[in-house]
């Protein structure tokens, strides 16, 4: 009777195969904020599909995790250029808040508050 119990334990502890590991890693990447904008998105998509991943899962993950922080930063930079703000001031703000690399959408608001203070 103990042999049967040991066999069940061994079956449950089987390691994941390579395809499952690849799909799991890809899902982790697709779940990160704005991953659709990363340069490695194409190679990650190819690996996911070659491992048998479902397109619906990718579409759901990439669209649900898209925030567009980089686009907000570019738009804000264009607005500052239109206002003819000092280039050094813009660079200082970008360096202080690291808006493009930030993991918080609040950085756009913080940057806006700094510019408002400068204008006043």
C-alpha positions as CSV (number, residue, x, y, z in Angstrom):
1,X,0.0,0.0,0.0
2,X,2.9,2.4,0.6
3,X,4.1,1.7,-2.9
4,X,0.9,3.2,-4.4
5,X,1.2,6.3,-2.2
6,X,4.8,6.8,-3.2
7,X,3.9,6.6,-6.9
8,X,1.2,9.2,-6.4
9,X,3.7,11.6,-4.8
10,X,6.2,11.1,-7.6
11,X,3.5,11.8,-10.2
12,X,2.5,15.1,-8.5
13,X,6.1,16.2,-8.2
14,X,7.0,15.8,-11.8
15,X,9.0,18.8,-13.1
16,X,7.4,21.1,-15.6
17,X,8.4,20.4,-19.2
18,X,10.3,23.0,-21.2
19,X,7.2,24.3,-23.0
20,X,5.4,24.9,-19.8
21,X,8.4,26.8,-18.3
22,X,8.7,28.9,-21.4
23,X,5.0,29.7,-21.5
24,X,5.1,30.6,-17.7
25,X,8.1,32.9,-18.2
26,X,6.4,34.6,-21.2
27,X,3.2,35.1,-19.2
28,X,5.2,36.8,-16.4
29,X,6.7,39.1,-19.0
30,X,3.4,39.8,-20.7
31,X,1.9,40.7,-17.3
32,X,4.4,43.5,-16.6
33,X,3.4,47.1,-17.2
34,X,3.7,48.4,-20.8
35,X,5.6,45.2,-21.9
36,X,4.0,45.7,-25.3
37,X,6.4,48.7,-25.8
38,X,9.6,46.7,-24.9
39,X,12.0,45.7,-27.7
40,X,11.9,42.0,-26.8
41,X,8.1,41.7,-27.2
42,X,8.4,40.1,-30.7
43,X,10.9,37.4,-29.6
44,X,8.9,36.7,-26.5
45,X,5.7,36.4,-28.6
46,X,7.5,33.9,-31.0
47,X,8.8,31.8,-28.0
48,X,5.3,31.8,-26.5
49,X,3.6,30.7,-29.7
50,X,6.3,28.1,-30.4
51,X,5.7,26.6,-26.9
52,X,2.0,26.3,-27.7
53,X,0.7,29.4,-26.1
54,X,-2.8,30.8,-27.0
55,X,-3.1,34.1,-28.8
56,X,-6.2,35.1,-26.7
57,X,-4.1,34.9,-23.6
58,X,-1.4,37.2,-25.0
59,X,-3.9,39.8,-26.3
60,X,-5.6,39.9,-22.9
61,X,-2.4,40.2,-20.9
62,X,-0.8,42.9,-23.1
63,X,-3.9,45.0,-23.4
64,X,-4.8,44.8,-19.7
65,X,-1.2,45.8,-18.7
66,X,-0.8,48.7,-21.1
67,X,-0.6,52.1,-19.4
68,X,1.2,54.2,-22.0
69,X,3.6,55.9,-19.6
70,X,6.1,56.5,-22.3
71,X,3.5,58.2,-24.5
72,X,2.5,60.4,-21.6
73,X,6.1,61.5,-21.2
74,X,6.5,62.2,-24.9
75,X,3.2,64.2,-25.0
76,X,4.2,66.2,-21.9
77,X,7.6,66.9,-23.5
78,X,5.9,68.2,-26.6
79,X,3.7,70.5,-24.4
80,X,6.8,71.8,-22.7
81,X,8.4,72.5,-26.1
82,X,5.3,74.3,-27.2
83,X,5.5,76.5,-24.1
84,X,9.1,77.2,-25.0
85,X,10.3,76.1,-21.6
86,X,14.0,76.1,-20.8
87,X,15.6,72.9,-22.1
88,X,17.7,72.5,-19.0
89,X,14.6,72.6,-16.9
90,X,12.9,69.9,-18.9
91,X,16.0,67.7,-18.6
92,X,16.2,68.2,-14.9
93,X,12.6,67.2,-14.5
94,X,13.1,64.1,-16.6
95,X,16.2,63.1,-14.6
96,X,14.5,63.8,-11.2
97,X,11.4,61.8,-11.8
98,X,12.6,59.3,-14.4
99,X,9.2,59.4,-16.0
100,X,9.8,57.1,-18.8
101,X,11.4,54.4,-16.6
102,X,9.0,55.0,-13.7
103,X,6.8,52.2,-12.5
104,X,4.2,54.6,-11.1
105,X,1.6,56.5,-13.1
106,X,1.8,59.2,-10.4
107,X,5.1,60.5,-11.8
108,X,3.2,62.2,-14.6
109,X,1.2,64.1,-12.0
110,X,4.3,65.0,-10.0
111,X,6.0,66.2,-13.1
112,X,3.0,68.4,-13.9
113,X,3.1,69.9,-10.4
114,X,6.8,70.9,-10.8
115,X,6.1,72.6,-14.2
116,X,3.1,74.4,-12.7
117,X,5.4,75.8,-9.9
118,X,8.0,76.9,-12.6
119,X,5.3,78.7,-14.7
120,X,3.9,80.6,-11.7
